[in-house]
Amino acid sequence: MTHGTRSQGPVADGRHTVVVGGGLAGITTALALADAGVRVTLLEGRPRLGGLAFSFQRGDLTVDNGQHVYLRCCTAYRWFLDRIEGAALAPLQDRLDVPVLDVARPEGRRLGRLRRDALPVPLHLGRSLATYPHLSLADRAKVGRAALALKGLDLADPALDTQDFGSWLAAHGQSARAVEALWDLVGVATLNAVAGDASLGLAAMVFKTGLLSDPGAADIGWAHVPLGELHDRLARKALDSAGVRTEVRTRVTSVAENVDGGWSVQVPGETLEADAVVFAVPQREAYDLLPEGALDAPERLLEIGTAPILNVHVVYDRKVLARPFFTALGSPVQWVFDRTEASGLREGQYLALSQSAAQDEIDEPVAVLRERYLPELERLLPLTRGAEVQDFFVTRERTATFAPTPGVGRLRPGARTKASGLYLAGAWTATGWPATMESAVRSGVGAADAVLGALGRPRPRHLFEFEEAA
């Protein structure tokens, strides 16, 4: 994809936008505005960019705080990867293929696969479902019927947001086993909630877009390098070359509207004057910064709940897993990824377990988690039984995502506020998507579009190509 010429530094008319927050939403907003010729300052309180998708050092290991994946249907995040010149570092599978291990089955018959064929929707998943060993014949037939019913739902219907996905599945003949072995397998990872706790609107959006829109929509991509390489280093490089002034370790203390209609943004030791301000921060932080009257019911931001993700990291002295990832049934283990090469580990193997909807475990002591997960890995992966555990640690994101509960849709605000020149971005805003990297990037595009409209600037065509591709 060609992007044309980039703006270098401040532009002639001096229009200035301050973006508060250097996660994916903020980076996207800043890049989009700079590409349209607007002068941008990006402020981030942490010492790095990337928000909740970042890396850190642990001895010689470079560790991602959590395993992040995206799908082929995530056209905005794919645009983002292209824009920061990182697409080759986070490739997609050629074709959806998810190994599913069920520890309750005898060894040798534990492995099922969810994969697609090169056929039109919904036939692309037909053979995989027909041979999926973790569901009975009756369950497989009913899954097909529920999928067709899901395909018929109108995502624009606000009533979907008031219902929970679990009740809808039960009403459409889905057994507890079908929910565990299929619907939650996908849903927990994408929504960060089990079916019974998830809005039908958000769940329908995930399944319709990922599994029922295009044969390749659910092909999985993930970073083969540390996330910091993409969301901090390459993003910073792209921002610098677009002329964005980026300040890390810089916390905004207040934001006030001036009498002339502009904005003053206060940071320690400096007041920044701006024509527009974008809050690309979590909902509670946005609530704290919002000036009076900017939203009709600002307290709704505080009603948007949060959901945790726990990540368990295990380093073995030898290779114990031959495939890049798998997911498990009949075990507390959810998704397991091989992070050996990405982390820089020279010998042995480093596995990362991504545990979504982890409300019951997020505060458990490491020793308790070690006693729970190491035996589970031995049950799932025979080669771990003779291996030595060289390191075991956990990372906890207590507020990893917004909670996709029924009714959350009416709480999520759009990009525009009632205050002229003040905008919102973040995965939690009204993007139609659950709290994913895709939602964050889409929100940044939406906020940038709103700012450009207000400044009377044409939006750069290349920025919105992904919408046509969607």
C-alpha positions, -999 to +999 in steps of 0.1 A: +000+000+000+014+034-009+008+062+015+020+092-006+040+120+009+041+125+047+040+158+064+073+168+080+069+189+111+046+218+117+023+230+089+017+264+075-017+272+091-004+262+126-035+241+135-025+221+165-040+190+181-029+175+214-035+137+218-035+125+254-025+088+256+001+068+236-017+035+233-028+022+199-058+046+198-036+076+205-008+066+181-034+060+154-051+094+160-017+112+159-005+095+127-038+101+109-038+138+118-002+142+109-007+125+076-034+151+069-010+179+076-021+188+112+006+196+138+003+170+166+017+166+201+012+132+216+015+129+254+019+096+273+023+092+310+043+059+309+079+057+297+069+040+265+042+039+239+018+009+232-007+011+261-016-023+273+002-042+245+038-038+255+071-056+264+096-055+292+129-071+301+132-100+325+169-109+326+178-118+290+142-124+281+120-098+263+085-105+277+052-094+263+028-084+291+002-106+274-003-126+242-021-104+216-035-118+184-055-103+156-076-117+127-076-112+090-109-093+094-091-067+116-086-044+087-078-013+108-051-030+128-037-044+096-036-008+082-018+003+114+008-025+109+013-013+073+016+023+084+043+016+109+060-008+085+055-037+108+032-061+089+060-086+081+068-089+118+032-100+127+022-123+098-012-140+094-017-178+091-021-189+055-054-204+066-072-207+099-059-237+119-065-240+156-053-271+174-077-280+203-065-304+229-090-321+252-074-336+283-105-355+292-100-378+262-075-407+261-041-398+248-039-402+210-075-389+206-071-356+223-064-334+193-091-317+173-086-289+149-107-260+138-096-250+103-111-237+071-112-249+036-110-227+005-147-227+000-174-200+003-190-191+037-204-211+055-190-242+037-154-231+045-159-245+081-182-274+071-156-302+069-138-290+101-171-291+121-181-324+106-149-340+118-145-320+151-140-348+177-149-327+207-186-324+198-212-351+194-229-356+160-261-340+174-241-310+188-224-305+154-257-303+136-271-279+161-240-257+159-246-253+122-282-242+128-272-217+155-245-202+132-271-196+105-294-180+131-265-158+142-258-148+106-294-136+103-291-112+133-291-074+125-261-059+143-277-025+141-306-037+164-300-021+198-321-049+214-291-073+209-271-054+234-297-060+261-295-098+259-267-121+270-251-145+245-253-176+268-291-174+270-293-169+232-271-200+226-292-221+250-324-209+233-308-221+200-302-256+212-265-252+222-255-277+249-230-268+277-205-289+259-210-270+226-205-237+245-173-249+261-158-267+231-167-241+204-185-209+213-165-200+244-133-213+229-135-183+205-156-160+225-136-159+257-104-150+238-121-123+217-146-109+242-128-115+275-160-130+289-179-163+290-210-164+269-234-159+298-216-126+307-213-112+272-236-089+252-253-108+224-246-077+202-209-079+207-208-117+204-228-116+172-205-090+158-174-112+166-189-144+151-206-128+121-174-108+112-149-135+121-165-167+110-195-158+087-184-129+066-154-140+045-137-174+043-104-160+055-117-136+080-107-156+111-072-165+100-050-156+130-020-133+131+004-125+159+037-107+165+067-128+159+088-101+176+082-085+210+051-062+210+073-033+221+092-036+188+059-028+170+039-006+193+067+014+208+099+014+186+083+012+151+053+034+161+077+060+175+097+060+143+065+065+123+054+093+145+088+110+143+089+108+105+054+122+103+065+152+124+046+144+156+061+157+188+059+127+212+064+132+249+065+101+272+066+103+311+043+133+307+011+133+326-017+157+318-028+175+350-057+195+335-075+204+303-095+237+300-114+254+272-102+289+264-125+319+258-114+320+222-126+284+217-091+268+218-078+245+246-051+247+272-035+214+282-015+215+314+015+192+319+042+196+345+063+227+335+043+235+304+010+247+290+001+235+255-023+255+234-044+235+210-072+238+185-084+203+193-077+177+221-083+140+219-085+119+251-072+085+240-070+071+276-090+045+295-126+054+304-119+063+341-090+086+331-112+102+305-139+108+331-113+125+354-101+148+326-135+157+311-145+194+316-180+200+329-207+196+302-186+177+277-208+147+280-245+145+288-240+117+314-203+115+321-210+090+350-218+064+323-181+061+317-177+048+352-205+023+346-184+006+319-169-023+338-135-038+333-123-074+329-089-089+338-065-111+318-039-132+335-008-143+317+013-173+330+049-176+317+069-208+318+104-214+306+115-250+302+150-264+297+139-281+264+114-281+237+080-294+249+056-280+222+061-285+185+034-261+172+032-223+175+001-224+197-029-245+209-060-241+230-073-266+256-106-281+269-113-297+302-085-277+318-080-243+334-055-237+306-070-216+277-045-206+250-008-215+250+018-198+227+054-205+220+073-172+226+108-187+225+121-170+194+103-137+200+117-134+235+153-140+225+156-172+245+186-192+232+180-226+248+149-244+260+114-232+253+093-203+266+055-208+267+030-180+275-005-189+287-032-163+280-060-166+305-090-144+297-120-136+319-097-143+349-117-127+376-112-157+400-075-159+395-062-124+389-050-119+425-039-155+433-003-157+446+023-170+421+029-201+442-008-211+439-008-205+402+023-225+398+008-255+416-023-252+394-007-247+360+024-268+359+005-301+364-020-290+338+007-285+313+020-319+322-014-334+314-016-315+281+020-318+269+037-352+276+072-338+269+069-314+299+070-344+323+108-348+321+115-312+316+129-288+341+111-255+348+137-228+347+114-198+353+078-194+362+062-159+365+029-142+359+018-108+345-016-094+355-037-069+337-065-062+361-083-038+338-072-054+305-104-047+286-138-032+292-163-058+303-186-067+273-217-071+295-252-068+282-261-031+282-226-018+277-234-006+242-255+024+255-227+034+278-200+037+251-196+072+238-188+082+202-157+102+192-174+136+195-182+153+228-205+183+234-174+205+239-162+219+206-128+206+198-127+178+223-128+142+212-126+107+226-107+076+214-100+042+230-111+006+225-140+013+249-156+040+228-185+032+204-166+013+176-190-017+175-161-040+183-152-056+217-120-044+234-094-054+209-064-038+191-088-035+162-113-015+183-085+008+195-072+016+160-108+021+147-114+046+175-083+065+166-094+067+130-128+079+141-114+106+164-090+118+137-118+119+112-139+140+136-110+164+142-103+168+105-140+175+098-140+202+125-108+218+112-122+217+076-094+194+065-099+167+038-093+133+052-063+114+036-078+087+014-052+060+022-063+062+059-097+049+052-089+023+026-094-004+052-131+005+056-136-004+019-117-036+024-138-045+055 
